[in-house]
């Protein structure tokens, strides 16, 4: 039997505290411009689930239901990657919360805005042997940018949307019984939906060098910066470009990770200065080449959050203003020469192999398609054997480079795009079935 809210003598419904708290939270999420929520069914999270359902019926938010919490969190990760907006994930108490951890870690290492809403029993039931009750407070440790353990009626309550701009946030909500309230949806009236706030960053700083023998190396996810802004930066810099994502940077050097395996070539091309955007995680030869440089400059917003101890001669957390001399054309021509030689070898591959598959997939994907590439071999093969181009929006889970949750992440991306292709390895495919 569903328990309804009590009624006073006046006949007006008395909303139970759990229902009221859930409505306050959901209303605030909608007013912040959030468009999607991913829920895993459960009992303790019923107040939130019901409130989000009521909002979805009014077309105020799109509700996605995924039974398994691990895949639900990765699905939400994909939505957040593709949309750039915060995505709430909602689950019940106990092991359900722990299943969020892999996706929360990936979000933390890529500054993806996941709003983790975990339902909990009241704190008085912790450590008492109560059913489905464990210590959920701070379960994600330093992987979240903000944590709150909410108990009772907290009104007004302000969700930390500013913290979501740099990664996941965890709100653990203690719901008292009764968990189900009246069916009224009047609480959704008179909403004021605003665009997400963009907080001003400090001045970007200036990158100045006298070097004319420099190379720009771009990690696969551009450090969370937009590919367009990185392309503009590369054009201003005017140096040879190595891109781990060859499908987003048409003017990059093709097959650099292939020909840099030659120590002779790497020595000849050794740079005075290397600028690295993001993290380079795909190729040993490229990382070895970076270490050969006399000076390394790193540009990565994550150095303000998870990569705070990263080593470099100079560090920026956003794209700096560029003041550099005209690049050495003879040096740039050497890069082009070796790229053309490698392209001839790659083009001659005719036997059925991972390299051939990567080359053909990368060349054949229609312009305007979104592409998710799984970790391990697939992303490395495309990085090494694809011919550089543009017109493809690429995604990958390179924060911790796990093979878990790849299908779910790709499906989350696909929910926000017209055409999406996922390239998966065998283990990455099997892991997420």
PyMOL commands that set and color helices and strands:
alter all, ss='L'
color gray80, all
select helices_A, chain A and resi 17-31+46-57+69-83+95-98+101-108+123-125+141-143+163-166+186-188+222-224+227-237+256-259+263-269+284-292+301-304+329-347+354-364+377-385+406-414+426-431
alter helices_A, ss='H'
color red, helices_A
select strands_A, chain A and resi 6-7+13-14+36-39+62-65+87-91+114-120+146-151+169-174+206-209+214-218+240-243+273-277+295-299+314-316+321-324+370-373+393-395+420-423
alter strands_A, ss='S'
color yellow, strands_A
deselect
rebuild
show_as cartoon
